[in-house]
């Protein structure tokens, strides 16, 4: 209860500190939700948005038409409640999978008190709900028993996450591999589970397919406009981008890629001209994905004074999560804990891979923080049972990781145009 109350108080403070209006992507989602509320889901047609988040906004406002400021507040409260409930479920699964009671408290605290996740819950954007659904598709797949029910729910959550953010389609192969590994661990029928999963994903994407066919005769359950291809092209010249809401400034905050050769506009051209620099660009995209120099999506001021404390905690979490996954995969093969480690690694790699070629926003990384929380807790628990020499060696390694993150973040900040950064 204390952790939940602290999370609610922190979220309220973060909500008040964020941009108070509904603008840009948030405004578009709100506009589409009004169509759902007044005309029904069958009359929602969009070439650039999935139906999931407009439907969510309409549902939490009881299909009424309140002013946008009320919608923002109601959606934030609903997203926080859903996030904390999902965090508790993930913590309970971690406790059972790792067979240690401290995993319940540790995992829930790491998830519930993560400022990055709580900030996303305050925003009228799909990222928080998307992260929850991606995480649920993983955690619902881990425990033994009730195979059919678990398969349907896990794949239903994956499909619903795609109905929010189409890039989440990348987790489907990872989820399929996870269920093959699960079948071998628990000696279950893989074919039946995958068939139920296919049905669940089809159910969640049917409304998008219906709208695309009806409005544009486009037989796709994803977006009609192929935005990913354009994003990949932009990714050759842009490492990261943000949205500035400051009077007198252009809204685009662009982190220019200094590695791109002149005249190059596609990854193929870049790779032919300078293959090593293109690989460095992909690495920079990967780092930019998890570098929250501006904690909020809508930027109203230079980075806050708590940017670096947040960054240090963020890099430390990522190090512990990566270290925990390494130990899990090395020591827990053939166990439910090892199944979690394999699933978390597969999901993380799939999500990172889909964003590596594109111009990213740090909010795209939200699912990673939900997926990796038990791995970070496992690293701490494992280290607590080791001698001081091992702890010191890992601390030195972690310090190097955090230090490298700070230097990369400072370098990335210098690539930004359109806003002044503090030294």
C-alpha positions in Angstrom: 0.0 0.0 0.0 2.8 2.4 0.8 4.5 1.9 -2.5 1.2 2.3 -4.4 0.4 5.5 -2.4 3.9 6.9 -3.2 3.4 6.0 -6.9 0.1 7.8 -6.9 1.5 10.9 -5.2 4.5 11.0 -7.5 2.3 10.6 -10.6 0.1 13.5 -9.5 3.2 15.7 -9.1 4.5 14.6 -12.5 1.1 15.2 -14.1 1.1 18.8 -12.8 4.6 19.4 -14.1 3.8 18.2 -17.6 2.3 20.2 -20.5 -1.2 21.0 -19.4 -2.9 21.0 -22.9 -3.8 18.5 -25.5 -1.7 19.1 -28.6 -0.2 17.3 -31.7 -0.4 13.5 -31.4 -2.5 13.8 -28.3 -5.0 16.1 -30.0 -5.3 13.7 -32.9 -6.0 10.7 -30.6 -8.6 12.8 -28.8 -10.2 13.8 -32.1 -10.4 10.2 -33.2 -11.8 9.2 -29.8 -14.7 11.6 -30.3 -15.6 9.8 -33.5 -15.7 6.5 -31.6 -17.9 8.1 -28.9 -20.3 9.7 -31.2 -20.4 7.5 -34.3 -19.1 4.2 -33.1 -15.9 2.2 -33.7 -17.3 1.0 -37.1 -17.0 4.6 -38.4 -13.4 5.2 -37.3 -11.1 5.4 -40.3 -7.5 6.5 -40.2 -4.6 5.9 -42.5 -2.0 6.8 -39.8 -3.4 5.7 -36.5 -4.5 2.4 -35.1 -7.9 2.1 -33.5 -6.7 1.0 -30.0 -5.9 4.2 -28.3 -8.9 6.2 -29.5 -11.1 3.3 -28.3 -9.4 3.4 -24.9 -9.9 7.2 -24.5 -13.6 6.8 -25.5 -14.0 3.9 -23.1 -12.5 5.7 -20.0 -14.6 8.8 -20.7 -17.7 6.5 -20.9 -18.2 7.4 -24.6 -19.1 11.0 -23.7 -17.5 14.2 -25.0 -15.8 16.0 -22.1 -13.3 18.9 -22.8 -9.7 17.8 -23.6 -8.3 18.9 -20.3 -10.7 16.5 -18.5 -9.9 13.7 -21.0 -6.2 14.2 -20.2 -6.8 13.9 -16.5 -9.2 10.9 -16.7 -6.9 9.1 -19.1 -3.9 9.6 -16.8 -5.8 8.3 -13.8 -6.9 5.2 -15.8 -3.5 4.6 -17.2 -1.9 4.8 -13.7 -4.5 2.3 -12.3 -3.9 -0.1 -15.2 -0.1 0.2 -14.9 -0.1 -0.4 -11.2 -2.4 -3.4 -11.5 -0.3 -4.9 -14.3 2.9 -4.2 -12.2 1.4 -6.1 -9.3 0.5 -9.0 -11.6 4.0 -9.1 -13.1 5.5 -9.0 -9.6 3.3 -12.0 -8.5 4.4 -13.9 -11.5 8.0 -13.1 -10.8 7.6 -14.3 -7.2 6.2 -17.7 -8.4 8.7 -18.1 -11.3 11.8 -17.3 -9.1 10.3 -18.9 -6.0 11.5 -16.2 -3.7 9.1 -13.9 -1.8 11.4 -10.8 -2.1 10.7 -10.8 -5.9 7.1 -9.6 -5.2 8.1 -6.5 -3.2 11.2 -5.8 -5.3 9.7 -6.1 -8.7 6.6 -4.2 -7.7 8.6 -1.4 -6.2 10.9 -1.1 -9.3 7.9 -0.9 -11.6 5.6 1.3 -9.5 8.2 3.9 -8.6 9.9 4.2 -12.0 9.6 8.0 -12.8 10.0 7.3 -16.5 7.0 4.9 -16.6 4.9 7.2 -14.4 5.6 10.2 -16.6 4.3 8.2 -19.6 1.2 7.3 -17.7 0.4 11.0 -17.3 0.5 11.7 -21.1 -2.4 11.3 -23.5 -0.4 9.0 -25.7 -0.4 5.2 -26.2 3.1 4.4 -24.8 2.1 3.5 -21.2 -0.8 1.2 -22.2 1.4 -0.3 -25.0 4.1 -1.1 -22.5 1.6 -2.8 -20.1 0.2 -5.0 -22.9 3.6 -6.0 -24.2 4.7 -6.9 -20.6 1.5 -8.8 -20.0 2.0 -10.9 -23.1 5.4 -12.0 -21.7 4.4 -12.5 -18.0 1.2 -14.4 -19.0 3.3 -16.9 -20.8 5.6 -18.0 -18.0 3.7 -20.1 -15.4 2.8 -23.7 -15.9 -0.7 -24.9 -16.3 -3.9 -23.6 -17.9 -2.1 -23.7 -21.2 -4.9 -22.8 -23.5 -6.1 -19.9 -21.4 -2.6 -18.5 -21.0 -1.9 -18.8 -24.7 -5.1 -16.9 -25.6 -4.5 -14.2 -23.1 -0.8 -13.7 -23.9 -1.4 -13.4 -27.6 -4.5 -11.3 -27.0 -2.4 -8.8 -25.1 0.2 -8.9 -27.9 -2.4 -8.2 -30.5 -3.9 -5.4 -28.4 -0.5 -3.8 -28.1 -0.2 -3.8 -31.9 -3.7 -2.2 -32.1 -2.1 0.6 -30.0 1.4 0.8 -31.7 1.9 -1.1 -34.9 5.7 -1.4 -34.3 4.8 -3.9 -31.6 4.3 -6.5 -34.3 8.0 -7.2 -33.8 7.2 -9.1 -30.6 5.1 -11.7 -32.4 8.1 -13.8 -33.6 9.6 -13.4 -30.1 6.4 -14.6 -28.5 6.2 -17.6 -30.8 9.7 -18.6 -29.9 8.9 -18.2 -26.2 5.9 -20.5 -26.6 8.0 -23.1 -28.3 10.5 -22.9 -25.4 7.6 -23.1 -23.0 6.2 -26.2 -24.7 9.6 -27.9 -24.3 9.9 -26.9 -20.7 6.4 -27.9 -19.6 5.9 -30.7 -22.2 2.9 -29.0 -23.8 1.3 -29.1 -27.2 2.9 -26.2 -29.1 0.5 -26.4 -32.2 -2.6 -25.8 -30.1 -1.1 -22.9 -28.3 0.0 -21.2 -31.5 -3.4 -21.8 -33.1 -5.1 -20.1 -30.1 -2.5 -17.3 -30.3 -3.3 -16.7 -34.0 -7.0 -16.5 -33.2 -6.4 -14.0 -30.4 -4.3 -11.7 -32.6 -6.8 -11.9 -35.4 -9.6 -10.9 -33.0 -7.7 -7.8 -31.8 -6.7 -6.6 -35.3 -10.1 -7.3 -37.0 -11.5 -3.8 -36.3 -8.5 -2.2 -38.0 -8.7 -4.5 -41.0 -12.5 -3.8 -41.3 -11.9 0.0 -41.4 -9.0 -0.2 -43.8 -11.0 -2.4 -46.2 -14.2 -0.3 -46.0 -12.5 3.1 -46.4 -9.6 2.4 -48.7 -10.0 -1.2 -49.9 -6.7 -1.9 -48.2 -6.4 -5.5 -47.0 -4.0 -4.9 -44.1 -4.6 -5.1 -40.3 -2.0 -2.4 -39.8 -1.6 1.1 -41.1 -2.5 1.9 -44.7 0.2 4.5 -44.9 3.6 2.8 -44.5 5.2 5.3 -42.1 8.0 2.9 -41.1 9.6 3.2 -44.4 9.7 7.0 -44.1 11.0 6.7 -40.6 13.9 4.5 -41.8 14.8 7.1 -44.4 14.8 9.9 -41.8 16.9 7.7 -39.5 19.9 8.1 -41.8 20.1 11.8 -40.9 18.4 12.0 -37.6 19.5 10.2 -34.4 16.5 11.3 -32.3 13.7 13.8 -32.3 11.4 15.5 -29.9 8.5 17.9 -29.8 9.0 21.4 -28.5 6.0 23.4 -27.2 7.6 26.8 -26.6 6.2 30.1 -28.0 8.3 31.4 -30.9 10.0 28.1 -31.6 9.5 25.5 -34.3 8.0 22.3 -32.8 10.7 20.0 -34.2 13.7 19.2 -32.0 16.1 17.3 -34.2 19.3 15.5 -33.1 21.3 15.6 -36.4 23.4 12.7 -37.3 27.0 14.0 -37.9 28.0 10.6 -39.4 25.8 10.7 -42.5 27.7 11.4 -45.8 26.5 14.2 -48.1 23.9 13.1 -50.6 22.9 10.0 -48.8 19.1 9.5 -48.0 18.6 5.8 -47.7 20.2 3.1 -45.5 21.4 1.2 -48.5 23.3 4.2 -49.8 24.6 4.9 -46.3 25.8 1.3 -45.9 27.6 1.3 -49.3 29.3 4.6 -48.7 30.3 4.2 -45.1 29.4 0.9 -43.6 31.1 1.5 -40.2 29.5 4.9 -39.8 26.1 3.4 -40.5 26.6 0.7 -37.8 27.6 3.6 -35.4 24.4 5.3 -36.4 22.4 2.3 -35.5 24.2 2.1 -32.2 23.4 5.8 -31.6 19.7 5.1 -32.3 19.8 2.3 -29.8 21.2 4.6 -27.1 18.9 7.5 -27.9 16.0 5.1 -27.4 16.8 4.8 -23.7 18.3 8.3 -23.1 15.6 10.4 -21.4 17.3 13.8 -21.5 13.9 15.4 -21.8 11.6 13.3 -19.5 8.3 14.5 -21.1 7.2 14.0 -24.7 6.1 17.7 -25.0 9.1 19.8 -24.2 8.4 23.2 -22.6 11.8 24.1 -21.2 15.4 23.0 -21.2 16.1 19.7 -19.3 15.1 19.9 -15.7 17.5 20.0 -12.8 16.7 16.4 -12.0 17.8 15.2 -15.5 21.1 13.7 -14.3 19.8 12.0 -11.2 17.1 10.4 -13.4 19.7 9.5 -16.0 22.1 7.9 -13.5 19.2 5.8 -12.0 18.1 4.9 -15.6 21.6 3.7 -16.6 22.0 1.8 -13.4 18.7 0.0 -13.9 19.6 -0.9 -17.5 23.0 -2.2 -16.4 21.5 -4.3 -13.6 18.8 -5.6 -16.0 21.4 -6.6 -18.7 23.6 -8.2 -16.0 20.6 -10.1 -14.5 19.6 -11.4 -18.0 23.2 -12.6 -18.6 23.3 -14.5 -15.2 19.8 -15.9 -15.8 20.6 -17.2 -19.3 23.9 -18.7 -18.0 22.6 -20.3 -14.8 18.8 -20.9 -15.0 18.4 -23.0 -18.2 15.6 -25.4 -18.2 13.7 -23.6 -15.4 10.8 -21.2 -15.3 13.2 -18.4 -14.3 15.3 -19.3 -17.4 12.1 -19.1 -19.4 11.6 -15.6 -18.2 15.2 -14.7 -19.0 14.8 -16.1 -22.6 11.5 -14.3 -23.1 12.8 -11.0 -21.7 15.8 -11.2 -24.0 13.8 -12.1 -27.0 11.2 -9.3 -26.5 13.9 -6.7 -25.8 16.0 -7.6 -28.8 12.9 -7.6 -31.0 11.8 -4.2 -29.8 15.2 -2.7 -30.1 15.8 -4.1 -33.5 12.6 -2.6 -35.0 13.6 0.8 -33.8 17.4 0.7 -34.6 17.0 2.0 -38.2 14.6 4.8 -37.5 14.6 8.3 -36.0 13.5 7.5 -32.5 11.8 9.1 -29.5 12.8 7.9 -26.0 9.2 7.1 -25.2 9.4 4.2 -27.7 11.5 2.3 -25.1 8.7 2.1 -22.5 8.0 -1.7 -22.9 11.7 -2.4 -22.0 11.2 -1.0 -18.5 8.2 -3.2 -17.8 9.9 -6.4 -19.3 13.2 -6.0 -17.6 12.2 -5.1 -14.0 12.5 -8.7 -12.6 15.9 -9.1 -14.3 17.2 -6.1 -12.4 15.8 -7.4 -9.2 17.4 -10.8 -9.9 20.8 -9.1 -10.4 20.5 -7.5 -6.9 19.4 -10.7 -5.2 22.2 -12.7 -6.9 24.8 -10.1 -5.9 23.5 -10.0 -2.3 24.7 -13.6 -1.9 28.2 -13.0 -3.3 31.5 -12.1 -1.7 32.7 -8.5 -1.5 35.2 -9.0 -4.3 32.5 -10.1 -6.8 30.3 -7.2 -5.7 33.2 -4.7 -6.2 34.0 -6.1 -9.7 30.4 -5.8 -10.8 30.2 -2.3 -9.2 33.3 -1.2 -11.2 31.8 -2.6 -14.4 28.5 -0.9 -13.7 30.2 2.4 -12.9 31.9 2.2 -16.3 28.6 1.5 -18.0 26.9 4.5 -16.2 29.9 6.7 -17.0 29.7 5.8 -20.7 26.0 6.5 -20.7 26.6 10.0 -19.3 29.3 10.8 -21.9 27.1 9.5 -24.7 24.1 11.5 -23.5 26.2 14.7 -23.4 27.4 14.0 -26.9 23.9 13.4 -28.1 22.7 16.6 -26.5 25.2 18.5 -28.6 23.6 17.1 -31.8 20.3 18.8 -31.0 19.1 21.8 -32.9 16.5 24.4 -32.0 17.0 24.6 -28.2 19.7 25.5 -25.8 21.1 22.8 -23.5 22.8 23.5 -20.2 26.5 22.7 -19.9 
